[in-house]
Structure formats: C-alpha cells, structure tokens
Amino acid sequence: MSMPEPLRANILVAGDSLAAWMGALAFSRWRPELAVAVAPYHGEDSPIADPVVIARPEFRKLMAQLGLTEADLVSECDGTFLLATRHAGWTGEAAVFHQALGTFGAPANGAAFHHYYQQMRAAGQAPSYGTFSLATSMALAGKFIHPAANPRALESAFDYRIAIDAAKLRDLAKHRALAAGVTQFSTKVMGTAWSDGRIRHLLLDGEQSAEVDFYLDCTGTARGLTGAAGWTGIQALPYRRETGSVETGDGNLSLATVTASPDRWTRELALRTRRVTETFSCLEDGLAHFGYLAVPWRGNCVALGRAACDLPALHAPAFSLLTRELGLLGALLPADPATARVEAREYNRRALTAFGHMRDAQALFEAASARTQGKPSPDLSDNLARKIEQFTSRGRLVMYDDEILSDSEWIACLLGLGFTPECVSPLAMAASVDAVCDNYLRFAKRIRQAVERMPDQQTYIQHMLAEYAKETGPDAV
Amino acid sequence: MMKDGRLKRIIIAGGGTAGWMTAAGLSRLIRPLGLDIILVESKQIGTVGVGEATLPHMRFFNQSLGLDERELMAFTHATFKLGIEFRDWGRIGDAYIHPFGDYGEDHDGIAFHHIWQHLHAQGRARRIDDWSVPVVMSERGRFAFPAADTDDLLSTYSYAYQLDAGRYAQFLRRFSEARGVSRIEGRIVDVGRTGETGDIAHLKLESGALLEGDLFIDCTGFRALLIGEQMGAQFLDWSNVLPCDRAFAVACESVEPSVAYTRATARTAGWQWRIPLQHRIGNGHVFCSHFMSDDEAAGILMGSLEGAPRGEPRLLKFKAGQRDRQWIRNCVAVGLSSGFLEPLESTSIYLIQAAITALVDGFPTGAVDARDVEEFNRVMDLEYERVRDFLVLHYHATEREDSEFWNHVRTMPIPDSLAYKMELFRERGVVATYKDGLFLHPSWIAVYLGQRMMPRRIDPRVAGLGEDVLARFAGMKGDISSCVDAQQSHDQVIAGYCPSPERSLSG
C-alpha cells in the first residue's frame, strides 16, 4: 500500500489557537497569492489560554493590515477601551497606584513631570500621581473618547488599550481567514520531521503528511513543531489560574483592577457584556514552566504566541508579544524561506529583546513585592537592574530599544511600587516649590474639568455600534 | 570648596564651541540653582572651531536656551541646511543628498523604499531622491520652513544651519556672560588633585592664580588636559576603520546663489567639504596621510575652490576615536577632549550637545554619584559608536577602485555592529532599528541607496499592491515637485529673514 501524497500548501499554521488564526489571517492578507493552511495539533493545550486579551496601541497598526477595525473588536469581540489599571496591594495593603498610557503631568524646563511630583510630595501637596494623568482620570470616571488629533489639545495627551474576548477574537480571525481563502485541514498534526535545521514535513493523523515552504508553530505550550530544544526557563513563581465571569452590561468599562496579596493576585476587567475575574495563586510545589525559545525562528519555522514565549500573566503579555511577533514577521517576511537567514537572525534578535522587556516589566513587580515581604529578590536582568538603579538614584528613566511598556507606564509603576528617586533633576530644582504646586494643581483641575465633559464609555460605545451597524448592516460577520 | 555638601562652583577649561556651548547650557539650565560658573580660556591657544555645518538637533539646543533664531543666524552669517550632498562616493560621477527628512511614506507596514524599488524595477521611478522634499528643495535652490500640520508635505523634513562656528561661540559667550558666567583669561599650567579622592581640586594659571572648583568640564580640545593627562582616560583609536588623519581648511569668497546644503566630495585619499555661509564658503580637505602627502592634499583643495581664497590653508592633525571614559570623578569631557570623529556628517556640534544634555541629566548637586557617571559614559559610548558606524559606512560601501585609499577602505574589516546592519539592508532592505543613536531610517537609506547598495530582496507584499496604490506613489513625485516650485529661493528667504550685516554690505 503506497503512502498518500503529502498535503501541500505554501504556509502551514499548526494549532487552533488565537495565535494560529491571527497568523493565518495575517499571511492571507500579506500574501494573498499563497496557499495558507491551518491544522490542529494533537497535543495542544486549551486553544484559548487567556479569556481576555489586551491589545496595546501597537496592535492598531497591525489591525489595519489584517483588515480589522476597532468597531469590529467592540462589536464582534465584546471589546472595551481600557484606559488604566489600578494596582493595589503589591507593596502593602494600602499601596495603590495606576498604570496608564499617555502623559502624566507635563514636562517643564526640560525636566519630566515626575521630578516635580517628588517636590510636591516633599511639600505635602501631592494628590495621587494618577490625578495628573488624563487617562487615569477618565478611567476612574468610566469615561471614554478617542484622543484628539490636535497635539496641543489636552484631550490628545493619552492613549488606550483594548480589552477583547479572546475566544471571540479567535473566531473572528478564523472567520476572516477562511473567507480570505485559508484552508483548514481536519487532520491533526502528530509529529515533525526535522532535517538539517529545517522541517522536512509534518506527520498528520491517518498516515498523512504535509510538506510546505514555511511553518508557524502556534501550538501553545505544547510547542508541537519546535519542541523543547532551546527552551530557556526563567525564574518565576508558577501560578494556578481561576477564572470567573459575570454577565453584566453595567459598571466601569474603562478601568481594570489588579489586587495583590502575598500569595495571589486578582485581575478584574470589563468586557462589553461581562466582567471577568482571574485569580493567579502561587503553587508552593508547582513546576515553573515559564520561559522562551532562544531561537523562535529556526530554519523554515517560526514559533508564535505561547509556543515562543510564556510569561506570567501580569501585563497580559501573550497578546502584546503576539502583536510584536506578527509585526516583525510582516516587516521581515521572506519571499523565499530557503534564503531567509538574515531575516530570521533579525527576527530572533528583536523578538528576544521584546521577551526580555516583557519579563522585566513583570519582574519589577515581583522584586517590589519581595522587598516589601522581606523575601529575596528574584534575579533581575542587567537591563532591569540598571533601570531601577538609575530611577532610584535621581528619577532617570533608562529606556532601551524595542521596549513594550511606555515610559509613562514604567514611571507610574516604579513610583507606585515604591522605587522613589533619592533626588530629582536639577532642572526641576530651579523652580520654586510653591509655583510648581500651583501650576500642576491647576493642571489637574483642567483634567478634571475635561473629564466631566466626556461621555461615559457605555454611551460612547453605543454610538459607535450604531454607526457600525449603519456601515456594515446586520450580516457583517 | 563644596559648601554644606552642595556643589557650588563649576570650572570650564577651554572656550571654543564646546566651552561656550557648555557655559551657555549650564548658565541657562543649572545656574538658577545658585552655582558659580567660570570659564577659563587663553587667547594664545587657538580653537579648532568645529562644525560649521550642523544637524537639526542644534535647533532644539538653541531653543532650550531661548535664542532668537534670526539674530543668531544673522550674527553667525548662517544659511539653512537641508542635507548633505555626497559626490563621487559610490562611484566617480555619482551624487546623492542625505536629506534631513523622509522619503515618501510607508503603506500598510511596507517601508516606502521597498515600494520605490518596485517602481524603479518597473521603470516608473528613477531616483528615490525625487520623493524627498528636502532633496528636491536643495537641488532647486529653494527653502521653506517645515509645516506643523502632519498632513502637509512640508511637514516631512527638518533643517539645520551652516554657520561660522567661531561667531557661534562668540554669540554664546555674550549669552553666557549675560547670565553670570565669569570668563577668565589665562593659560592653564598645572592641575591640582586632592590626595584623598583623586578629584581635581584646582587649575593653576600662568599668572599663578589658582582656580578652585567642584566640577571641572574639560573643553581643552585634542589635548584633553584634564580627562586624558590628569584623569587617565585612554584614547580608543578607531583609525583602523576611519583612517583619515589630517585636514586642510580654508575659506573662500562666496559665489551666488547660496545653497541650503553642505557638499562632501570624495577625493583620491579622503574627501572635501564645501559649506556655504552668507558671506563666504568654508572648504576643507580631509585626507589620510598614509596615502597622500600634505602638499598634494593642499594642492587639491586650493585647486578646486570656487571663489578667491581668504588666506592660506590651515592644517589640522587628528586621530579618530573616543576616550574610554568621558566622565571620571569630578571631571567631564565635552567636545574634542572626549573624542574625534571627522566632520563627514556634521556630527561635532551634535556630540557636544549630546554630552551637555547627558551632563545636565545627571548633574551632581552634591558629591558626584558613581551611578550618574556610569550612565553618562554608557550613553556617550552609544552615541560615539553609532556615529562611527554611520561614518564608516560611507567609506566601506563604495565601488571605487581608483586608488589605494579606496581599495583599503572598501576591503577593510569593519565593526560587527555595522557589518550586521549592512548585511540586513543588502539582503532584505531592512534598516536596523535602534532607539538611541543619531541617525534614523532615512539617513541610512540615503547612504545605502546613494552608494548603490540596492537590496537583493524586498518586502514581498509590494508585489501585491494594486495599481491604484502604485499610481498614487508614482504621482507623489509630481506633488513634491509642484510643492517645491511654489517656495521662495533659499537666497530670498535668507535676505528676508536673517541677512548678516556683512552680506548686506557686500551685496
């Protein structure tokens, strides 16, 4: 009996995850002339690892390339505009701060606002740091508008993330990908035949095989194509995840909360029709599986999503990294994978940089928490150690190539977690403290007044969906 | 000297561009803290007068000081600068302009230069330069101030100045002294150190006077009197990748009309600059003494002047490289004392500015903090290395085989960091992205493409672009051309905005 002919395509995406269908959709849009196929993997963990994903502003560029709109995400994926995250309990029960995109305060005389804020604090005239952030103030009030285009307008001084129902986004991506001509194989991927650093073919269920030019490993933590070789574990506490969900159309859509205690932390955020709560608790005897692939693009195969990097869930890293990975892949897309050595090298350099930055953002919280609890600090990367050292010495924020968190987020987190500068910029010291307090308290008042004029997010979204329905009609998806 | 643990007095050793830029910056930004700033310089010691041609960043420095642009430009006989023209670098007969602005615009994540290359291959686009507003403006002798509206084609570029660096220093001296900087005339003959810490305690002048201070800024030029001779910072020699080590400089009379760009023409063993100011043209010939004699180099320079020379050519000797540490204890190097990179991309004043910015950022209000020193040195190392790579690119990415010099630089080993960038562009047309570093995407693209480094492969998504998209990009060239034709000439703008008195008298 002869073996059946291998299934053929140009690109084969292994997995049934959000990463898989986003990858398939991306390739179908980038290279419509190529045959793209998706095949499930036999040992894949739950295809939807995160109930909610959070898209950072970087996703908006990619979204346009994928033919998706914000209205799609809001309408079809239960999306909401997330303006700030309230963190509580990381360094003690009473410790609260807000992480938000956009500016906090405004620079003056060449010095960033947080230097002046330290002066206000020393003078006993500082309300919370978030008071000086439009995004935070809007979030606390449950308001939303899109940022103004005029850079001089106060209403331009913020940015936002989008909270999305991960399963619905996967379904939407799948729907759009299939509509764009992507083929879905029903047979599962059972194994991989590597040879000379390249995948020769995939073994499929029923003695079938698939032989294509380029493979995407989107099989999640199973890493079905790339395997465990090159997996670099990181020191991080293992977590057990419990997810709860309450159907409701009410409440504040603009604010997420993260509440930490010594052995767990809980995130709560609102989608359009329900509130989702996730609790991550430490496992004393669990196995840490977090880490990343040292070579996410190897030969003719690229690992995407959790197959490439799996980090603790704070900062919702999975979708941020998937966005970065797809953006990089688009920019370095090979015309011929056989000659893509240079592209792969650059991809790996930049992807690993992104993994490191995201890990650092989380390690910062772990370090602050450990410090408060008198526990030993986790190992910090040189980059993070320098960032903390420079900030605590005089409030200088060191930013590196390809960071994921914005500078305003880093500063808010560093200050909020108790990494207080020992002294401030001399540029800020030249101003009188009374004038500083006066100016910035007036600035905060302007923020409050601006927020009062804004609609709440529920209303804003209703208008948006009404416009969307007019444009697309009832059978849009 | 320090009172109550607070820093009280800053001594700037040396005037010139670096010294007075530092004095101006610190007097505007730091002096309000109640510090004394003293600059000591000697008329007996000449200054190199770096950087007649500048980069757009200089405008931000001037703005932070609150300088009036018209007044500054008139005083320094300045012209506008939209870029640098490179002649004969890829091959003899080639020319391109490295503009201070973008080429075209990206489309759905596809970089414009890939779209251009596709159009070029189809015979629908000749030079990428035609998609750059500042290039077309430069070539047609036009100038307009950039627009703030990002939808406007005139928002796609920036500008710098071509100015008399000596007069810029004078201007800043006036500015600084008005803000309380004390200038002391005197020659430094000795440096006193404190035994306990090794800090510099005072400078001894020829007059016998002792100048005590808390922080010492070394602006003594190539001599590096403080950072090198006293503090022991080693010079990292980069002449293996930047072998030019001498330059003749001479000014000549102006020729009309003036142009808003600097020119760098490759010669047999180096290159020649041409910087048009309002009242004269600055010229210089940078060369490698291993491949060319002084006499020959001077002859090439003097034989190619466009106007009558204003004096005899002056010889400068230098070595490319940087100090291994630019801040040690209470001594900070700014300008040529910190390192030297030839002025091929007009980076001298920029590197002074970068050092001042980093110094202000980490300025000690009390005892020097080792963490500030470490960060300053890290940032300046990055600045120097990334400028170095960009300069080396000009030499290495050549097809010239007409002299020993060009054969040498074309085949010499280059830093790994640059080799990586070049391979990435040559193979796939991708410009390596870095957050820190002076030169952005368009600068690298200008040199790569201007020196015939066409990528072997481009973004495959370009092949899928519809005819409507391609036609729009092809048509953008005409939009730019029309936009530029509507602008005033560079000379007209200068005459109306910032005429120098000398120009008015002669013209």
Interface residues (C-beta under 8 A of the other chain):
Chain A: W30 R31 P32 E33 K61 L62 A64 Q65 N109 G110 G327 G330 A331 L332 L333 P334 A335 D336 T339 V342 E343 E346 R350 R386 E389 Q390 S393 R394 R396 V398 M399 Y400 D401 D402 E403 C423 S425 P426 L427 M429 A430
Chain B: L29 I30 P32 L33 S64 D108 G109 A111 V360 D361 G362 F363 T365 D369 R371 D372 E375 E423 L424 E427 R428 V430 A432 T433 Y434 K435 D436 R457 I458 D459 P460 R461 A463 G464
